[in-house]
Amino acid sequence: MLSLRFLTLAHMNNNDERSRKICTAIGKAVLKLLDGQSNFSQTELAELLDEWSKKENDSYLSGVYSAAAEFIRSGTLP
């Protein structure tokens, strides 16, 4: 399910910089989780993105991580 939503986001807004950054954030989080374990849940993925959002000093990037977490939870962009 996650992979289909991820691909939809990537293709739906192909020229939108924010959408590309959200896709990149999701990919970065997936790689981080896969580095430490072979399986993870969507909840773990969203929690990692939320954690990064809280730690990020740049308000734009913090918003990107937060939007990525919301996308993982709901399947839609805030």
Gaussian input, Z-matrix of N, CA and C with variables (Angstrom, degrees):
# hf/3-21g

backbone

0 1
 N
 C     1     B1
 C     2     B2     1     A1
 N     3     B3     2     A2     1     D1
 C     4     B4     3     A3     2     D2
 C     5     B5     4     A4     3     D3
 N     6     B6     5     A5     4     D4
 C     7     B7     6     A6     5     D5
 C     8     B8     7     A7     6     D6
 N     9     B9     8     A8     7     D7
 C    10    B10     9     A9     8     D8
 C    11    B11    10    A10     9     D9
 N    12    B12    11    A11    10    D10
 C    13    B13    12    A12    11    D11
 C    14    B14    13    A13    12    D12
 N    15    B15    14    A14    13    D13
 C    16    B16    15    A15    14    D14
 C    17    B17    16    A16    15    D15
 N    18    B18    17    A17    16    D16
 C    19    B19    18    A18    17    D17
 C    20    B20    19    A19    18    D18
 N    21    B21    20    A20    19    D19
 C    22    B22    21    A21    20    D20
 C    23    B23    22    A22    21    D21
 N    24    B24    23    A23    22    D22
 C    25    B25    24    A24    23    D23
 C    26    B26    25    A25    24    D24
 N    27    B27    26    A26    25    D25
 C    28    B28    27    A27    26    D26
 C    29    B29    28    A28    27    D27
 N    30    B30    29    A29    28    D28
 C    31    B31    30    A30    29    D29
 C    32    B32    31    A31    30    D30
 N    33    B33    32    A32    31    D31
 C    34    B34    33    A33    32    D32
 C    35    B35    34    A34    33    D33
 N    36    B36    35    A35    34    D34
 C    37    B37    36    A36    35    D35
 C    38    B38    37    A37    36    D36
 N    39    B39    38    A38    37    D37
 C    40    B40    39    A39    38    D38
 C    41    B41    40    A40    39    D39
 N    42    B42    41    A41    40    D40
 C    43    B43    42    A42    41    D41
 C    44    B44    43    A43    42    D42
 N    45    B45    44    A44    43    D43
 C    46    B46    45    A45    44    D44
 C    47    B47    46    A46    45    D45
 N    48    B48    47    A47    46    D46
 C    49    B49    48    A48    47    D47
 C    50    B50    49    A49    48    D48
 N    51    B51    50    A50    49    D49
 C    52    B52    51    A51    50    D50
 C    53    B53    52    A52    51    D51
 N    54    B54    53    A53    52    D52
 C    55    B55    54    A54    53    D53
 C    56    B56    55    A55    54    D54
 N    57    B57    56    A56    55    D55
 C    58    B58    57    A57    56    D56
 C    59    B59    58    A58    57    D57
 N    60    B60    59    A59    58    D58
 C    61    B61    60    A60    59    D59
 C    62    B62    61    A61    60    D60
 N    63    B63    62    A62    61    D61
 C    64    B64    63    A63    62    D62
 C    65    B65    64    A64    63    D63
 N    66    B66    65    A65    64    D64
 C    67    B67    66    A66    65    D65
 C    68    B68    67    A67    66    D66
 N    69    B69    68    A68    67    D67
 C    70    B70    69    A69    68    D68
 C    71    B71    70    A70    69    D69
 N    72    B72    71    A71    70    D70
 C    73    B73    72    A72    71    D71
 C    74    B74    73    A73    72    D72
 N    75    B75    74    A74    73    D73
 C    76    B76    75    A75    74    D74
 C    77    B77    76    A76    75    D75
 N    78    B78    77    A77    76    D76
 C    79    B79    78    A78    77    D77
 C    80    B80    79    A79    78    D78
 N    81    B81    80    A80    79    D79
 C    82    B82    81    A81    80    D80
 C    83    B83    82    A82    81    D81
 N    84    B84    83    A83    82    D82
 C    85    B85    84    A84    83    D83
 C    86    B86    85    A85    84    D84
 N    87    B87    86    A86    85    D85
 C    88    B88    87    A87    86    D86
 C    89    B89    88    A88    87    D87
 N    90    B90    89    A89    88    D88
 C    91    B91    90    A90    89    D89
 C    92    B92    91    A91    90    D90
 N    93    B93    92    A92    91    D91
 C    94    B94    93    A93    92    D92
 C    95    B95    94    A94    93    D93
 N    96    B96    95    A95    94    D94
 C    97    B97    96    A96    95    D95
 C    98    B98    97    A97    96    D96
 N    99    B99    98    A98    97    D97
 C   100   B100    99    A99    98    D98
 C   101   B101   100   A100    99    D99
 N   102   B102   101   A101   100   D100
 C   103   B103   102   A102   101   D101
 C   104   B104   103   A103   102   D102
 N   105   B105   104   A104   103   D103
 C   106   B106   105   A105   104   D104
 C   107   B107   106   A106   105   D105
 N   108   B108   107   A107   106   D106
 C   109   B109   108   A108   107   D107
 C   110   B110   109   A109   108   D108
 N   111   B111   110   A110   109   D109
 C   112   B112   111   A111   110   D110
 C   113   B113   112   A112   111   D111
 N   114   B114   113   A113   112   D112
 C   115   B115   114   A114   113   D113
 C   116   B116   115   A115   114   D114
 N   117   B117   116   A116   115   D115
 C   118   B118   117   A117   116   D116
 C   119   B119   118   A118   117   D117
 N   120   B120   119   A119   118   D118
 C   121   B121   120   A120   119   D119
 C   122   B122   121   A121   120   D120
 N   123   B123   122   A122   121   D121
 C   124   B124   123   A123   122   D122
 C   125   B125   124   A124   123   D123
 N   126   B126   125   A125   124   D124
 C   127   B127   126   A126   125   D125
 C   128   B128   127   A127   126   D126
 N   129   B129   128   A128   127   D127
 C   130   B130   129   A129   128   D128
 C   131   B131   130   A130   129   D129
 N   132   B132   131   A131   130   D130
 C   133   B133   132   A132   131   D131
 C   134   B134   133   A133   132   D132
 N   135   B135   134   A134   133   D133
 C   136   B136   135   A135   134   D134
 C   137   B137   136   A136   135   D135
 N   138   B138   137   A137   136   D136
 C   139   B139   138   A138   137   D137
 C   140   B140   139   A139   138   D138
 N   141   B141   140   A140   139   D139
 C   142   B142   141   A141   140   D140
 C   143   B143   142   A142   141   D141
 N   144   B144   143   A143   142   D142
 C   145   B145   144   A144   143   D143
 C   146   B146   145   A145   144   D144
 N   147   B147   146   A146   145   D145
 C   148   B148   147   A147   146   D146
 C   149   B149   148   A148   147   D147
 N   150   B150   149   A149   148   D148
 C   151   B151   150   A150   149   D149
 C   152   B152   151   A151   150   D150
 N   153   B153   152   A152   151   D151
 C   154   B154   153   A153   152   D152
 C   155   B155   154   A154   153   D153
 N   156   B156   155   A155   154   D154
 C   157   B157   156   A156   155   D155
 C   158   B158   157   A157   156   D156
 N   159   B159   158   A158   157   D157
 C   160   B160   159   A159   158   D158
 C   161   B161   160   A160   159   D159
 N   162   B162   161   A161   160   D160
 C   163   B163   162   A162   161   D161
 C   164   B164   163   A163   162   D162
 N   165   B165   164   A164   163   D163
 C   166   B166   165   A165   164   D164
 C   167   B167   166   A166   165   D165
 N   168   B168   167   A167   166   D166
 C   169   B169   168   A168   167   D167
 C   170   B170   169   A169   168   D168
 N   171   B171   170   A170   169   D169
 C   172   B172   171   A171   170   D170
 C   173   B173   172   A172   171   D171
 N   174   B174   173   A173   172   D172
 C   175   B175   174   A174   173   D173
 C   176   B176   175   A175   174   D174
 N   177   B177   176   A176   175   D175
 C   178   B178   177   A177   176   D176
 C   179   B179   178   A178   177   D177
 N   180   B180   179   A179   178   D178
 C   181   B181   180   A180   179   D179
 C   182   B182   181   A181   180   D180
 N   183   B183   182   A182   181   D181
 C   184   B184   183   A183   182   D182
 C   185   B185   184   A184   183   D183
 N   186   B186   185   A185   184   D184
 C   187   B187   186   A186   185   D185
 C   188   B188   187   A187   186   D186
 N   189   B189   188   A188   187   D187
 C   190   B190   189   A189   188   D188
 C   191   B191   190   A190   189   D189
 N   192   B192   191   A191   190   D190
 C   193   B193   192   A192   191   D191
 C   194   B194   193   A193   192   D192
 N   195   B195   194   A194   193   D193
 C   196   B196   195   A195   194   D194
 C   197   B197   196   A196   195   D195
 N   198   B198   197   A197   196   D196
 C   199   B199   198   A198   197   D197
 C   200   B200   199   A199   198   D198
 N   201   B201   200   A200   199   D199
 C   202   B202   201   A201   200   D200
 C   203   B203   202   A202   201   D201
 N   204   B204   203   A203   202   D202
 C   205   B205   204   A204   203   D203
 C   206   B206   205   A205   204   D204
 N   207   B207   206   A206   205   D205
 C   208   B208   207   A207   206   D206
 C   209   B209   208   A208   207   D207
 N   210   B210   209   A209   208   D208
 C   211   B211   210   A210   209   D209
 C   212   B212   211   A211   210   D210
 N   213   B213   212   A212   211   D211
 C   214   B214   213   A213   212   D212
 C   215   B215   214   A214   213   D213
 N   216   B216   215   A215   214   D214
 C   217   B217   216   A216   215   D215
 C   218   B218   217   A217   216   D216
 N   219   B219   218   A218   217   D217
 C   220   B220   219   A219   218   D218
 C   221   B221   220   A220   219   D219
 N   222   B222   221   A221   220   D220
 C   223   B223   222   A222   221   D221
 C   224   B224   223   A223   222   D222
 N   225   B225   224   A224   223   D223
 C   226   B226   225   A225   224   D224
 C   227   B227   226   A226   225   D225
 N   228   B228   227   A227   226   D226
 C   229   B229   228   A228   227   D227
 C   230   B230   229   A229   228   D228
 N   231   B231   230   A230   229   D229
 C   232   B232   231   A231   230   D230
 C   233   B233   232   A232   231   D231

   B1=1.4482
   B2=1.5300
   B3=1.3102
   B4=1.4578
   B5=1.5195
   B6=1.3222
   B7=1.4628
   B8=1.5288
   B9=1.3266
   B10=1.4578
   B11=1.5220
   B12=1.3332
   B13=1.4588
   B14=1.5187
   B15=1.3255
   B16=1.4597
   B17=1.5234
   B18=1.3260
   B19=1.4589
   B20=1.5251
   B21=1.3234
   B22=1.4535
   B23=1.5188
   B24=1.3183
   B25=1.4541
   B26=1.5199
   B27=1.3065
   B28=1.4592
   B29=1.5193
   B30=1.3152
   B31=1.4591
   B32=1.5291
   B33=1.3119
   B34=1.4491
   B35=1.5331
   B36=1.3039
   B37=1.4556
   B38=1.5142
   B39=1.3047
   B40=1.4525
   B41=1.5205
   B42=1.3292
   B43=1.4531
   B44=1.5228
   B45=1.2725
   B46=1.4513
   B47=1.5333
   B48=1.3104
   B49=1.4662
   B50=1.5278
   B51=1.3206
   B52=1.4608
   B53=1.5332
   B54=1.3180
   B55=1.4661
   B56=1.5245
   B57=1.3256
   B58=1.4723
   B59=1.5223
   B60=1.3196
   B61=1.4666
   B62=1.5306
   B63=1.3248
   B64=1.4688
   B65=1.5258
   B66=1.3223
   B67=1.4768
   B68=1.5201
   B69=1.3218
   B70=1.4667
   B71=1.5196
   B72=1.3245
   B73=1.4681
   B74=1.5298
   B75=1.3241
   B76=1.4633
   B77=1.5232
   B78=1.3268
   B79=1.4629
   B80=1.5144
   B81=1.3302
   B82=1.4705
   B83=1.5324
   B84=1.3329
   B85=1.4654
   B86=1.5292
   B87=1.3238
   B88=1.4716
   B89=1.5252
   B90=1.3284
   B91=1.4629
   B92=1.5346
   B93=1.3254
   B94=1.4715
   B95=1.5268
   B96=1.3269
   B97=1.4644
   B98=1.5243
   B99=1.3212
   B100=1.4667
   B101=1.5271
   B102=1.3245
   B103=1.4557
   B104=1.5270
   B105=1.3288
   B106=1.4563
   B107=1.5143
   B108=1.3145
   B109=1.4643
   B110=1.5181
   B111=1.3141
   B112=1.4675
   B113=1.5244
   B114=1.3196
   B115=1.4641
   B116=1.5183
   B117=1.3258
   B118=1.4572
   B119=1.5202
   B120=1.3057
   B121=1.4671
   B122=1.5276
   B123=1.3121
   B124=1.4632
   B125=1.5218
   B126=1.3282
   B127=1.4649
   B128=1.5241
   B129=1.3355
   B130=1.4596
   B131=1.5249
   B132=1.3071
   B133=1.4589
   B134=1.5313
   B135=1.3153
   B136=1.4693
   B137=1.5270
   B138=1.3232
   B139=1.4659
   B140=1.5232
   B141=1.3256
   B142=1.4600
   B143=1.5290
   B144=1.3190
   B145=1.4656
   B146=1.5313
   B147=1.3221
   B148=1.4696
   B149=1.5284
   B150=1.3220
   B151=1.4618
   B152=1.5348
   B153=1.3271
   B154=1.4601
   B155=1.5230
   B156=1.3241
   B157=1.4584
   B158=1.5261
   B159=1.3211
   B160=1.4622
   B161=1.5241
   B162=1.3253
   B163=1.4620
   B164=1.5320
   B165=1.3221
   B166=1.4587
   B167=1.5285
   B168=1.3207
   B169=1.4682
   B170=1.5219
   B171=1.2980
   B172=1.4597
   B173=1.5309
   B174=1.3153
   B175=1.4680
   B176=1.5345
   B177=1.3337
   B178=1.4671
   B179=1.5294
   B180=1.3342
   B181=1.4702
   B182=1.5278
   B183=1.3254
   B184=1.4649
   B185=1.5279
   B186=1.3281
   B187=1.4609
   B188=1.5166
   B189=1.3378
   B190=1.4664
   B191=1.5199
   B192=1.3383
   B193=1.4721
   B194=1.5315
   B195=1.3102
   B196=1.4637
   B197=1.5350
   B198=1.3278
   B199=1.4722
   B200=1.5259
   B201=1.3407
   B202=1.4637
   B203=1.5298
   B204=1.3297
   B205=1.4703
   B206=1.5228
   B207=1.3186
   B208=1.4656
   B209=1.5233
   B210=1.3200
   B211=1.4661
   B212=1.5277
   B213=1.3281
   B214=1.4627
   B215=1.5241
   B216=1.3190
   B217=1.4739
   B218=1.5270
   B219=1.3246
   B220=1.4668
   B221=1.5276
   B222=1.3323
   B223=1.4536
   B224=1.5125
   B225=1.3452
   B226=1.4508
   B227=1.5230
   B228=1.3117
   B229=1.4635
   B230=1.5189
   B231=1.3236
   B232=1.4727
   B233=1.5275
   A1=110.62
   A2=117.83
   A3=121.94
   A4=110.92
   A5=117.61
   A6=119.89
   A7=111.41
   A8=118.35
   A9=120.61
   A10=111.27
   A11=117.45
   A12=120.58
   A13=110.42
   A14=116.78
   A15=121.90
   A16=110.14
   A17=116.72
   A18=120.76
   A19=111.56
   A20=117.08
   A21=120.68
   A22=110.40
   A23=117.34
   A24=121.55
   A25=110.04
   A26=117.54
   A27=121.59
   A28=111.75
   A29=117.84
   A30=120.97
   A31=112.91
   A32=117.05
   A33=121.29
   A34=111.26
   A35=117.51
   A36=122.47
   A37=109.96
   A38=116.81
   A39=122.66
   A40=113.27
   A41=118.82
   A42=120.99
   A43=113.12
   A44=118.54
   A45=122.48
   A46=110.00
   A47=116.98
   A48=121.50
   A49=111.93
   A50=116.88
   A51=120.36
   A52=111.07
   A53=117.04
   A54=120.92
   A55=111.18
   A56=116.47
   A57=119.55
   A58=110.86
   A59=116.68
   A60=119.53
   A61=111.22
   A62=116.64
   A63=120.62
   A64=109.62
   A65=117.43
   A66=121.07
   A67=110.77
   A68=116.53
   A69=120.98
   A70=110.48
   A71=117.36
   A72=121.22
   A73=110.72
   A74=116.85
   A75=121.06
   A76=109.81
   A77=116.96
   A78=120.75
   A79=112.05
   A80=116.82
   A81=121.60
   A82=110.64
   A83=116.23
   A84=120.58
   A85=111.26
   A86=116.99
   A87=120.80
   A88=109.69
   A89=116.87
   A90=120.30
   A91=111.15
   A92=117.21
   A93=121.35
   A94=110.11
   A95=116.84
   A96=120.02
   A97=111.64
   A98=117.86
   A99=120.80
   A100=112.17
   A101=116.82
   A102=120.41
   A103=111.38
   A104=116.86
   A105=120.53
   A106=115.03
   A107=117.71
   A108=120.94
   A109=109.61
   A110=115.81
   A111=118.74
   A112=112.73
   A113=118.00
   A114=122.27
   A115=109.36
   A116=115.57
   A117=120.52
   A118=108.29
   A119=115.05
   A120=119.99
   A121=110.39
   A122=115.34
   A123=120.28
   A124=110.48
   A125=116.22
   A126=120.16
   A127=110.55
   A128=117.06
   A129=120.26
   A130=111.18
   A131=116.48
   A132=121.45
   A133=110.07
   A134=117.16
   A135=121.41
   A136=110.94
   A137=117.58
   A138=120.95
   A139=111.44
   A140=117.69
   A141=120.96
   A142=109.85
   A143=117.16
   A144=120.57
   A145=111.08
   A146=117.41
   A147=121.01
   A148=111.02
   A149=116.55
   A150=121.46
   A151=110.03
   A152=116.39
   A153=120.33
   A154=110.84
   A155=117.06
   A156=120.95
   A157=110.86
   A158=116.80
   A159=121.53
   A160=112.12
   A161=117.58
   A162=121.73
   A163=112.96
   A164=117.54
   A165=121.68
   A166=110.97
   A167=116.30
   A168=121.57
   A169=112.67
   A170=117.47
   A171=122.19
   A172=108.66
   A173=116.87
   A174=120.23
   A175=112.52
   A176=117.21
   A177=119.63
   A178=110.48
   A179=116.67
   A180=119.93
   A181=111.61
   A182=116.34
   A183=119.69
   A184=109.79
   A185=116.47
   A186=121.15
   A187=112.61
   A188=116.25
   A189=120.49
   A190=109.82
   A191=117.00
   A192=120.12
   A193=110.90
   A194=116.58
   A195=120.60
   A196=110.83
   A197=116.84
   A198=120.85
   A199=110.94
   A200=116.36
   A201=119.93
   A202=110.31
   A203=116.76
   A204=120.38
   A205=110.67
   A206=116.88
   A207=120.89
   A208=110.79
   A209=116.40
   A210=120.68
   A211=110.86
   A212=116.89
   A213=121.05
   A214=109.92
   A215=116.95
   A216=120.76
   A217=112.72
   A218=116.62
   A219=119.28
   A220=115.59
   A221=116.61
   A222=119.60
   A223=113.63
   A224=116.90
   A225=120.94
   A226=109.67
   A227=115.18
   A228=119.74
   A229=109.24
   A230=115.76
   A231=119.29
   A232=111.08
   D1=-45.74
   D2=-179.30
   D3=-58.71
   D4=-44.89
   D5=-176.36
   D6=-62.88
   D7=-36.88
   D8=178.66
   D9=-66.94
   D10=-41.91
   D11=178.14
   D12=-65.38
   D13=-40.89
   D14=-179.48
   D15=-61.45
   D16=-45.19
   D17=179.07
   D18=-66.11
   D19=-37.59
   D20=177.80
   D21=-61.65
   D22=-43.97
   D23=178.38
   D24=-61.65
   D25=-44.78
   D26=-177.25
   D27=-63.70
   D28=-38.32
   D29=-176.65
   D30=-89.29
   D31=-29.32
   D32=-176.61
   D33=-65.71
   D34=-40.67
   D35=-176.53
   D36=-122.52
   D37=51.32
   D38=-171.60
   D39=-54.64
   D40=-31.82
   D41=-176.51
   D42=-99.08
   D43=2.84
   D44=-176.44
   D45=-89.33
   D46=117.61
   D47=-177.74
   D48=-59.19
   D49=-42.88
   D50=-179.61
   D51=-60.61
   D52=-43.13
   D53=178.80
   D54=-62.30
   D55=-40.59
   D56=177.21
   D57=-64.01
   D58=-39.82
   D59=178.78
   D60=-66.47
   D61=-36.85
   D62=177.16
   D63=-65.04
   D64=-43.92
   D65=176.77
   D66=-60.14
   D67=-42.23
   D68=179.15
   D69=-64.08
   D70=-42.11
   D71=179.04
   D72=-62.14
   D73=-42.97
   D74=178.57
   D75=-63.16
   D76=-45.50
   D77=178.85
   D78=-61.40
   D79=-42.00
   D80=177.98
   D81=-60.87
   D82=-44.10
   D83=179.78
   D84=-65.87
   D85=-40.12
   D86=178.05
   D87=-60.71
   D88=-46.82
   D89=179.91
   D90=-62.73
   D91=-40.03
   D92=178.49
   D93=-61.47
   D94=-45.38
   D95=179.92
   D96=-67.66
   D97=-39.65
   D98=179.82
   D99=-68.35
   D100=-24.69
   D101=178.13
   D102=-65.84
   D103=-30.65
   D104=-176.97
   D105=-102.83
   D106=-13.85
   D107=-176.80
   D108=-158.99
   D109=161.16
   D110=-178.21
   D111=-89.87
   D112=-22.47
   D113=-179.93
   D114=-131.62
   D115=148.39
   D116=174.17
   D117=-154.53
   D118=160.42
   D119=-178.47
   D120=-99.22
   D121=165.35
   D122=175.51
   D123=-62.46
   D124=-32.90
   D125=177.88
   D126=-63.32
   D127=-44.35
   D128=177.89
   D129=-62.01
   D130=-39.27
   D131=179.19
   D132=-63.75
   D133=-48.03
   D134=179.08
   D135=-62.95
   D136=-39.14
   D137=179.58
   D138=-65.07
   D139=-39.01
   D140=177.78
   D141=-64.70
   D142=-43.96
   D143=178.36
   D144=-63.23
   D145=-39.62
   D146=175.81
   D147=-62.61
   D148=-41.61
   D149=178.73
   D150=-60.63
   D151=-46.21
   D152=178.52
   D153=-63.38
   D154=-37.06
   D155=179.19
   D156=-61.36
   D157=-42.49
   D158=-179.43
   D159=-69.17
   D160=-32.15
   D161=-177.66
   D162=-84.80
   D163=-18.57
   D164=-175.04
   D165=-74.09
   D166=129.45
   D167=178.84
   D168=-82.34
   D169=-27.80
   D170=179.24
   D171=-79.31
   D172=119.02
   D173=-174.82
   D174=-63.94
   D175=-34.02
   D176=178.35
   D177=-64.86
   D178=-48.90
   D179=179.98
   D180=-66.42
   D181=-35.29
   D182=176.05
   D183=-59.86
   D184=-41.76
   D185=177.48
   D186=-66.04
   D187=-35.34
   D188=177.53
   D189=-63.97
   D190=-46.97
   D191=179.29
   D192=-63.29
   D193=-40.10
   D194=178.97
   D195=-65.03
   D196=-43.24
   D197=178.06
   D198=-64.70
   D199=-37.41
   D200=178.17
   D201=-64.19
   D202=-42.01
   D203=178.10
   D204=-62.75
   D205=-42.95
   D206=178.90
   D207=-64.30
   D208=-39.22
   D209=177.52
   D210=-61.34
   D211=-42.22
   D212=178.47
   D213=-62.56
   D214=-41.51
   D215=-178.24
   D216=-70.12
   D217=-44.62
   D218=-169.47
   D219=-111.44
   D220=-20.11
   D221=-178.03
   D222=85.30
   D223=3.99
   D224=177.40
   D225=-131.80
   D226=153.96
   D227=178.87
   D228=-83.76
   D229=139.59
   D230=177.26
   D231=-72.18

